[in-house]
Amino acid sequence: MLRISNSRVRFFPNELPCRNCSGIVPPLVKLRLQWKMFLAVAALLVSLLAAVNLGLTLFLPPYLTGVIRGDLLRDAHLAADAMQPILTSSPVDLPAVDNLAHSLAAHSRLRVTVIAPDGTVIGESEKSHAELAQVENHLHRPEVQSALTEGFGVATRHSGTIDVDLLYAAVRVPGADQKSYFVRVALPLYQIHRTTRHVQLTVLVASIIVALAALPVAYLLSRRISEPLEDMRQMAVRVAQGNLNARVPTNLDGELADLAVSLNSMAEQLDQRLRELTAEKAELSATLANMTEGVLVVDAAGKIRLANQALQQQLGVTSVILGHTALEVFRNAALYELIQQALTTDQIATQELTLHAGDERTYEINAARLRGHGGECVGAVLVLHDITRLQALENIRREFVANVSHELRTPLSIIKGYVETLLEDPRPDPATADNFLRTIQRHSGRLESLIGDLLTISALESQQARITTGAVSLRSVAEAARDELAPQAATRKTRLDIEIPTGFPAAQGDASRLHQVFVNLLDNAIKYTPPGSRVAIQARDAGSQLEICVADNGPGIAAEHLPRVFERFYRVDKARSRDLGGTGLGLSIVKHIIQAHGGRVWAESEPGKGSRFYFTVPRA
């Protein structure tokens, strides 16, 4: 490739392949604007000067020939007037004619020839008198024939007599005896060629001088025009590269100044628009990044154009999904159909879908059509609301209602049956009636415990239960709970050990609520361990938190039940739990009390190796 830059020519050997031919196209030439303008002006100037010289070459010789022809014809008439007195005398004095021809030629520098009516040359300035007899007959020469018929004649031809190209002018002269003589003058054509070359040389030299004087001026003018344009081009390149602070000087004249002002104004407006767009994009990006809902944007072809961070985290995808269809990424035909519905209708489409991203999660998806400036469809936006937790809560609520109904219905049914039996006639005997009343009393107590636990959980969940915090000795609270459950433990021959050191740090909490936690955990441990088992209360200082563990050596809990043991009414062995008189709310109450203290609760267990229930409370 050939490049001309800073008055230097550089050759690059690379050649460009031609798309429509099998060969190689010529190297491309790229000139700067300054050189383009200069070469254009130089070419125009050279063309004009060449046209002038060509015009001179083509039109000057015929013009000079015409002018000289007129002058020569006039000289022929003058020579004829000078010869007429001799030619009209009788007889004609031939030596006088020849002498006069020589005399006229000497004064006019022309060749003078006098021709008799029969074509004989009787006078010739280029010949001596003795040589006239040897000159051929001139009667049939073209100029003589024209003079014979028209009175004058002009012709151009090569003279064999003197071996020169001549221009001839002949005039008819009436002589003695009414005969016509001819006086002819001739001029060598080399004078015309000499004059033409002189004029051409003069014009050529003038053209060269004009060109040498005009080319620097043209270069300076092209540079003066091209430099501001080059500055504007460089400014446009910098703006295109992102440098919107680039400006061009405005100290110019005419249209260039207007163009510079327009370019600067354009750059300022672009800068302002870009700042606005950047701010809007930043706001949009921040909004999308901080949204908890997943946002998915597809184009008109259904290919993914944008997926916010929440969607990527929820569905476990990355930005590599961009450019792919939702069907390729999520493998969900219902989602693909929802997108197609949004792309073809103006109504917001809503649907609940379950998507698999490691685990099953349920989303409520709203899809809406996106329109461009012309009203055409450019894509669709989908907002994914994760309703998995809501559905789980709804399931828990339904299960809670069902469990509460079942837990209340069972003792109520028993109480109602026994009361109806007691009211029947004949009435049962006193021993049977007394047994029925004790049963009614026992189930009434169960109802009372159940309702009390429900009220406790409701108060804890609604944060209506007051938690009065203070420094609490966990060992003292644990001992009080142990003493309260000692008769129950003695009945089942279960040993309760408190392994909390005497100087263990105090906890920041509500003593009565923590007492309830210990009672519920110990009560569960006593009920669900075989007789003769051991239950231990242990403690560990974990810095800002104190960790308590209630461990037993009972049958243990299977791993699939551990995440749900703190749910309301959840029982690992439902039949056994009801037989033991539990309400199914004890561990749920423990969880809510510990959470109200800012701690957490969990369980660890293996079948056959006992269970360990942990909770943490803040250190005082």
C-alpha positions in Angstrom: 0.0 0.0 0.0 1.2 3.5 -0.8 0.8 6.3 1.7 1.8 9.9 1.4 2.2 11.7 4.8 4.2 14.7 5.7 5.7 15.0 2.2 7.0 11.5 2.3 5.9 8.5 0.3 5.9 5.1 2.0 5.3 1.8 0.2 3.6 -1.1 1.9 3.9 -4.3 0.0 0.6 -5.7 1.2 -2.0 -6.1 -1.6 -5.7 -6.3 -1.2 -7.7 -9.2 -2.7 -10.4 -8.3 -5.1 -13.8 -9.7 -4.1 -15.1 -10.1 -7.6 -11.9 -11.2 -9.4 -9.3 -13.9 -8.9 -6.4 -11.5 -9.1 -5.0 -8.8 -6.9 -6.3 -5.2 -7.0 -3.7 -2.4 -7.3 -2.4 -1.0 -4.0 -4.5 1.8 -2.5 -3.2 5.3 -2.4 -4.2 7.4 0.5 -3.3 11.1 0.4 -3.8 13.7 3.0 -6.4 16.4 2.3 -3.7 19.1 2.0 -2.0 17.1 -0.8 -5.3 16.3 -2.5 -6.2 20.0 -2.7 -2.8 21.0 -3.8 -2.5 18.4 -6.4 -6.0 19.2 -7.7 -5.1 22.9 -8.0 -1.8 22.0 -9.6 -3.4 19.7 -12.0 -6.0 22.4 -12.9 -3.2 25.0 -13.4 -1.1 22.6 -15.5 -4.1 21.7 -17.6 -5.0 25.3 -18.3 -1.4 26.1 -19.2 -1.2 23.0 -21.4 -4.4 24.0 -23.1 -3.0 27.5 -23.8 0.1 26.0 -25.3 -1.9 23.4 -27.3 -4.2 26.2 -28.6 -1.2 28.1 -29.7 0.2 25.1 -31.5 -3.1 24.4 -33.2 -4.3 27.8 -34.1 -1.3 30.1 -34.2 0.3 28.7 -37.5 -3.0 29.0 -39.5 -3.6 32.5 -38.1 0.0 33.6 -39.0 -0.3 32.0 -42.4 -3.5 33.9 -43.1 -2.0 37.2 -41.9 1.1 36.6 -44.0 -1.0 35.6 -47.0 -2.8 38.9 -46.9 0.5 40.8 -46.6 2.1 38.8 -49.4 -0.9 39.4 -51.7 -0.5 43.2 -50.9 3.2 42.9 -51.7 2.3 41.2 -55.0 0.0 44.1 -56.0 2.8 46.6 -55.1 5.3 44.6 -57.2 2.7 44.4 -60.0 2.2 48.2 -59.9 6.0 48.6 -60.1 6.3 46.2 -63.1 3.3 47.5 -65.0 5.1 50.5 -66.8 7.7 48.1 -68.1 5.2 45.4 -69.1 2.9 47.8 -70.9 5.7 49.1 -73.1 6.2 47.6 -76.5 8.4 45.8 -76.9 8.9 44.6 -73.3 12.3 45.3 -72.0 13.2 41.9 -70.6 16.5 42.8 -68.9 14.7 45.7 -67.2 12.0 43.3 -65.9 14.7 41.0 -64.5 16.6 43.9 -63.0 13.5 45.3 -61.4 12.7 41.8 -59.9 16.1 41.7 -58.3 15.7 45.2 -57.0 12.2 44.5 -55.5 13.4 41.3 -53.9 16.4 43.1 -52.4 14.1 45.7 -50.8 11.3 43.4 -49.7 13.3 40.2 -49.0 10.8 38.4 -51.0 11.3 36.2 -54.1 9.9 38.0 -57.1 9.1 36.2 -60.3 7.7 37.7 -63.6 5.9 35.3 -65.9 5.1 36.0 -69.6 1.6 35.2 -71.0 2.9 31.9 -72.4 4.3 30.9 -69.0 7.9 31.7 -69.7 9.8 33.2 -66.7 11.2 36.6 -67.9 12.3 37.8 -64.4 13.4 35.9 -61.3 15.1 37.3 -58.3 16.7 34.0 -57.4 18.2 33.4 -60.8 20.6 35.4 -63.0 19.5 36.6 -66.4 21.5 33.9 -68.1 19.8 31.2 -66.1 16.2 32.2 -67.0 16.2 30.1 -70.1 16.7 27.0 -68.0 13.7 27.7 -65.7 10.7 25.5 -66.5 7.4 27.0 -67.7 5.2 28.4 -64.9 1.9 28.8 -66.8 0.3 25.8 -65.1 1.3 26.7 -61.6 -1.8 26.9 -59.3 -1.3 30.5 -58.3 -0.8 31.5 -61.9 -4.0 29.7 -63.0 -5.9 31.4 -60.2 -4.5 34.8 -61.3 -5.4 34.1 -64.9 -9.0 33.5 -64.0 -9.6 35.7 -61.0 -6.8 38.3 -61.2 -4.9 37.0 -58.2 -3.9 33.6 -56.7 -2.3 32.2 -53.6 -0.7 28.8 -53.2 1.7 26.9 -50.9 4.1 24.3 -52.1 7.7 23.1 -52.3 9.8 25.0 -54.8 11.9 22.6 -56.8 13.8 25.6 -58.1 15.3 26.6 -54.7 14.3 23.5 -52.8 12.3 25.4 -50.1 8.6 25.4 -49.0 7.1 28.7 -50.2 3.9 30.7 -50.0 3.2 32.2 -53.4 1.0 35.2 -54.3 0.5 35.9 -58.0 -1.3 39.0 -59.6 -2.3 39.4 -63.2 -0.8 42.5 -64.9 -2.2 43.7 -68.3 0.7 44.2 -70.7 1.3 45.3 -74.3 -0.9 43.9 -77.0 -3.6 43.2 -74.4 -1.6 40.3 -73.1 -1.6 39.3 -69.4 1.6 39.1 -67.6 1.9 37.7 -64.0 3.9 39.1 -61.2 4.5 36.6 -58.4 6.0 37.0 -55.0 7.0 34.2 -52.6 7.9 34.0 -49.0 9.7 31.0 -47.4 7.4 29.2 -44.9 10.3 28.6 -42.5 9.8 32.2 -41.3 6.2 31.2 -40.2 7.6 28.2 -38.4 10.3 30.4 -36.8 7.7 32.9 -35.7 5.4 30.2 -34.3 8.2 28.5 -32.4 9.2 31.9 -31.0 5.7 32.6 -29.8 5.3 29.1 -28.4 8.6 29.3 -26.6 7.7 32.7 -25.1 4.3 31.4 -23.9 5.9 28.2 -22.6 8.4 30.1 -20.6 5.6 32.4 -19.3 3.6 29.3 -18.4 6.5 27.8 -16.4 7.0 31.1 -14.6 3.3 31.4 -13.8 3.3 27.7 -12.6 6.4 28.2 -10.4 4.8 31.3 -8.9 1.3 29.9 -8.6 2.2 26.4 -7.1 3.6 27.7 -3.8 0.5 30.0 -3.5 -1.7 27.0 -4.2 0.2 24.9 -1.6 -0.1 27.6 1.0 -3.8 28.1 0.3 -4.5 24.3 0.4 -2.5 24.1 3.7 -4.5 27.0 5.2 -7.8 25.3 4.3 -6.7 21.7 5.0 -5.1 22.3 8.4 -8.4 23.4 10.1 -10.2 20.6 8.4 -7.5 18.1 9.5 -7.9 19.5 13.1 -11.6 19.0 12.8 -11.1 15.4 11.5 -8.7 14.7 14.4 -11.3 16.2 16.8 -14.0 14.0 15.3 -11.7 10.9 15.7 -11.1 11.7 19.3 -14.8 12.2 19.9 -15.5 8.9 18.3 -12.9 7.3 20.6 -14.8 8.7 23.6 -12.8 11.9 24.3 -15.8 14.3 24.4 -13.6 17.1 25.8 -11.9 17.5 22.4 -12.4 21.0 20.8 -11.1 22.8 17.7 -10.1 26.4 17.5 -12.7 28.9 16.2 -10.4 31.7 15.2 -11.1 31.0 11.5 -12.9 32.8 8.7 -16.1 32.2 7.0 -17.7 28.8 6.7 -14.7 27.1 8.4 -15.4 29.1 11.6 -19.1 28.2 11.4 -18.1 24.5 10.9 -15.7 24.7 13.9 -18.4 26.2 16.1 -20.9 23.5 15.0 -18.5 20.7 15.7 -17.7 22.1 19.2 -21.4 22.5 19.9 -22.0 18.9 18.7 -19.3 17.6 21.0 -20.8 19.5 24.0 -24.2 18.2 23.3 -22.9 14.7 22.9 -21.0 15.0 26.1 -24.2 16.2 27.9 -26.3 13.4 26.3 -23.7 10.8 27.2 -23.6 12.0 30.8 -27.3 11.9 31.0 -27.4 8.4 29.4 -24.5 7.3 31.7 -26.4 8.6 34.8 -29.6 6.9 33.6 -27.7 3.7 32.9 -26.1 3.8 36.4 -29.5 4.4 38.0 -31.0 1.6 36.0 -28.0 -0.7 36.8 -28.2 0.2 40.5 -31.9 -0.4 40.5 -31.6 -3.8 38.8 -28.7 -4.8 41.0 -30.5 -3.9 44.2 -33.8 -5.6 43.2 -34.7 -8.7 45.0 -36.7 -9.8 42.0 -35.0 -11.4 39.1 -35.3 -9.4 35.8 -34.8 -10.9 32.4 -34.9 -8.9 29.1 -35.1 -10.6 25.7 -35.1 -9.1 22.2 -37.7 -9.6 19.5 -36.1 -12.9 18.5 -36.4 -14.2 22.1 -32.7 -14.1 22.8 -31.6 -12.9 26.3 -30.2 -9.4 26.3 -30.0 -8.7 30.1 -30.2 -10.7 33.4 -29.8 -8.8 36.7 -27.7 -10.1 39.6 -30.7 -11.3 41.5 -31.8 -13.6 38.6 -28.2 -14.9 38.2 -28.0 -15.8 41.9 -31.5 -17.2 42.1 -31.2 -19.5 39.0 -27.4 -20.1 39.3 -26.5 -18.7 35.9 -23.9 -16.2 34.7 -23.7 -13.6 32.0 -22.7 -16.3 29.4 -26.5 -16.8 28.9 -26.6 -13.6 27.0 -27.4 -14.2 23.3 -29.1 -17.5 24.0 -32.8 -18.2 24.1 -34.6 -18.9 27.3 -35.5 -22.4 26.1 -31.8 -23.1 25.6 -30.8 -21.8 29.1 -33.7 -22.9 31.3 -35.1 -25.9 29.3 -38.6 -24.9 30.3 -41.3 -24.9 27.6 -43.8 -23.0 29.7 -41.4 -20.1 30.2 -40.7 -20.1 26.4 -44.4 -19.9 25.7 -44.8 -17.1 28.2 -42.1 -15.1 26.4 -43.7 -15.7 23.0 -47.1 -14.6 24.5 -45.5 -11.4 25.8 -43.8 -10.7 22.4 -47.1 -11.1 20.5 -49.6 -9.3 22.8 -49.8 -6.0 24.5 -51.2 -7.4 27.7 -49.1 -8.3 30.7 -48.8 -12.1 30.9 -48.6 -13.7 34.4 -47.9 -17.2 35.3 -46.6 -19.3 38.2 -43.7 -21.6 37.1 -41.4 -24.0 38.9 -37.8 -23.7 37.8 -35.0 -26.1 38.7 -31.7 -24.4 39.7 -30.1 -26.9 42.0 -33.4 -27.0 43.9 -37.0 -26.5 42.9 -38.1 -22.9 43.3 -41.5 -21.4 42.4 -41.7 -18.0 40.7 -44.6 -15.7 39.8 -43.5 -14.3 36.4 -44.9 -11.1 34.9 -43.9 -10.6 31.3 -44.6 -7.4 29.3 -43.8 -6.3 25.7 -41.2 -3.7 25.0 -41.8 -1.2 22.1 -39.3 0.9 20.2 -39.7 4.6 19.1 -41.6 3.6 16.1 -44.0 1.4 18.0 -42.5 -1.8 16.8 -41.8 -4.7 19.2 -38.1 -4.8 20.3 -38.4 -7.4 23.0 -39.9 -8.3 26.3 -39.1 -7.9 30.0 -39.8 -10.6 32.6 -39.9 -10.0 36.4 -39.5 -13.2 38.4 -40.9 -13.0 42.0 -39.6 -15.9 44.1 -42.7 -17.1 46.0 -41.1 -20.3 47.2 -41.0 -19.1 50.8 -44.6 -17.7 50.5 -45.8 -21.1 49.2 -43.9 -22.8 52.0 -45.5 -20.4 54.6 -48.9 -21.0 53.0 -48.3 -24.8 53.3 -47.2 -24.4 56.9 -50.3 -22.2 57.6 -52.6 -24.8 56.1 -50.8 -27.6 57.9 -50.9 -25.5 61.1 -54.6 -25.0 60.8 -55.1 -28.7 60.1 -52.9 -29.7 63.1 -54.6 -27.3 65.4 -58.0 -28.5 64.3 -56.9 -32.1 64.8 -55.2 -31.4 68.2 -58.3 -29.6 69.5 -60.8 -31.9 68.0 -59.3 -35.0 69.6 -59.6 -34.0 73.3 -62.9 -32.2 72.6 -64.4 -35.3 71.1 -63.2 -37.3 74.1 -64.6 -34.8 76.6 -67.9 -34.5 74.6 -68.3 -38.3 74.5 -67.6 -38.7 78.2 -70.0 -35.9 79.2 -72.8 -37.4 77.0 -72.2 -40.7 78.7 -72.4 -39.1 82.1 -75.7 -37.4 81.2 -77.3 -40.6 79.9 -80.0 -42.5 81.8 -79.3 -44.6 83.7 -76.2 -42.8 84.9 -72.9 -44.7 85.3 -72.0 -46.0 88.6 -69.9 -43.7 90.8 -66.6 -45.5 90.1 -67.1 -45.3 86.3 -68.3 -41.7 86.6 -65.2 -40.8 88.6 -63.0 -42.4 86.0 -64.8 -40.5 83.3 -64.4 -37.2 85.2 -60.6 -37.8 85.6 -60.4 -38.4 81.9 -62.3 -35.2 81.2 -60.0 -33.4 83.6 -56.9 -34.8 81.9 -58.0 -33.8 78.4 -59.1 -30.4 79.6 -55.6 -29.9 81.0 -54.3 -30.9 77.6 -56.5 -28.4 75.9 -55.4 -25.8 78.4 -51.7 -26.5 77.7 -52.3 -26.5 74.0 -54.1 -23.2 74.0 -51.5 -21.7 76.4 -48.7 -22.8 74.0 -50.6 -21.4 71.0 -51.0 -18.1 72.8 -47.3 -18.1 73.7 -46.2 -18.7 70.1 -48.7 -16.1 68.9 -47.3 -13.5 71.3 -43.7 -14.3 70.4 -44.4 -14.2 66.7 -46.3 -10.9 66.9 -43.6 -9.5 69.2 -46.2 -8.7 71.8 -44.6 -10.9 74.4 -42.3 -8.7 76.5 -38.7 -9.9 76.9 -37.2 -8.3 80.0 -33.4 -8.8 79.7 -30.8 -8.8 82.4 -27.9 -10.8 83.7 -29.0 -14.3 84.1 -27.1 -17.3 85.6 -27.7 -20.1 83.2 -26.7 -22.7 85.9 -29.3 -21.3 88.3 -32.1 -21.4 85.6 -31.1 -24.9 84.6 -31.2 -26.1 88.2 -34.6 -24.6 88.7 -35.9 -26.4 85.6 -34.3 -29.6 86.8 -35.9 -29.3 90.2 -39.3 -28.7 88.5 -39.1 -31.8 86.4 -37.4 -34.0 89.0 -40.7 -35.9 89.9 -41.2 -36.7 86.2 -37.6 -37.7 85.8 -37.8 -39.9 88.9 -40.9 -41.6 87.5 -39.0 -42.6 84.3 -35.7 -43.2 86.3 -34.0 -40.6 84.1 -30.9 -38.9 85.5 -30.6 -35.1 84.9 -27.0 -33.8 85.1 -26.1 -30.1 85.0 -22.5 -29.7 83.6 -22.5 -25.9 83.6 -19.4 -24.7 85.6 -20.1 -22.7 88.7 -18.3 -19.6 87.4 -19.8 -19.8 83.9 -20.5 -16.3 82.5 -23.9 -14.8 82.9 -26.3 -14.5 79.9 -28.2 -11.4 78.8 -31.8 -12.5 78.7 -35.2 -13.0 80.3 -34.9 -15.5 83.2 -38.5 -16.7 83.0 -38.3 -17.3 79.2 -35.0 -19.1 79.5 -36.5 -21.2 82.3 -39.3 -22.1 79.8 -36.6 -23.1 77.2 -34.9 -25.4 79.7 -38.1 -26.9 80.8 -39.3 -27.7 77.3 -36.0 -29.2 76.2 -35.7 -31.3 79.4 -39.3 -32.4 79.2 -38.8 -33.6 75.6 -35.6 -35.4 76.6 -37.4 -37.2 79.5 -40.4 -38.2 77.4 -38.5 -39.5 74.4 -35.7 -41.3 76.1 -36.0 -44.8 77.5 -36.3 -45.3 81.2 -33.0 -45.2 82.9 -31.4 -42.8 80.4 -29.2 -39.8 81.2 -29.9 -36.2 80.1 -27.0 -33.6 80.5 -27.1 -29.8 80.2 -23.7 -28.5 78.9 -22.4 -25.0 78.2 -19.6 -23.5 76.2 -18.3 -19.9 76.1 -18.3 -18.8 72.4 -17.2 -15.2 73.0 -20.1 -12.8 72.5 -22.5 -15.8 72.6 -23.0 -18.6 75.1 -23.8 -22.0 73.7 -26.0 -24.4 75.6 -26.5 -28.0 74.8 -29.2 -30.4 76.1 -28.0 -33.9 75.3 -29.6 -37.3 75.8 -28.7 -40.9 75.0 -32.1 -41.8 73.5 -33.0 -43.4 70.2 -32.0 -40.4 68.2 -33.6 -38.6 65.2 -33.2 -39.5 61.6 -31.4 -36.8 59.5 -34.4 -36.0 57.3 -36.4 -34.9 60.4 -33.8 -32.6 61.9 -34.6 -29.5 59.7 -38.2 -29.6 60.8 -38.2 -30.6 64.4 -38.7 -27.0 65.5 -41.8 -26.6 63.4 -45.2 -26.3 65.1 -47.0 -29.7 65.5 -44.2 -31.5 63.8 -43.7 -35.0 65.4 -41.2 -37.6 64.4 -43.4 -40.3 65.9 -46.9 -38.9 66.0 -48.6 -41.8 67.7 -46.0 -41.9 70.5 -46.1 -38.1 70.9 -49.8 -38.1 71.5 -49.5 -41.0 73.9 -46.9 -39.0 75.9 -49.3 -36.0 76.1 -47.2 -33.5 74.2 -48.8 -30.6 72.4 -46.2 -30.6 69.5 -45.4 -26.9 70.2 -42.6 -27.2 72.8 -39.6 -27.0 70.4 -41.3 -24.3 68.3 -41.7 -22.2 71.5 -38.0 -22.8 72.3 -37.1 -21.5 68.8 -39.1 -18.3 69.1 -37.8 -17.5 72.6 -34.2 -18.0 71.5 -34.7 -15.9 68.3 -36.3 -13.2 70.5 -33.1 -13.1 72.5 -31.0 -12.8 69.3 -29.7 -16.3 69.3 -30.2 -19.4 67.2 -31.2 -23.0 67.8 -30.4 -26.3 66.0 -30.3 -30.0 66.6 -27.8 -32.7 65.9 -28.6 -36.4 66.1 -27.9 -39.9 64.7 -30.3 -42.8 65.1 -29.2 -44.9 68.1 -26.7 -42.3 69.3 -29.0 -39.9 71.1 -29.8 -36.3 70.3 -28.3 -32.9 71.1 -30.3 -29.7 71.1 -28.3 -26.5 70.9 -29.2 -22.8 71.5 -27.2 -19.6 71.9 -27.9 -16.5 74.0 -25.9 -13.3 74.2 -23.3 -12.9 76.8 -24.1 -10.4 79.5 
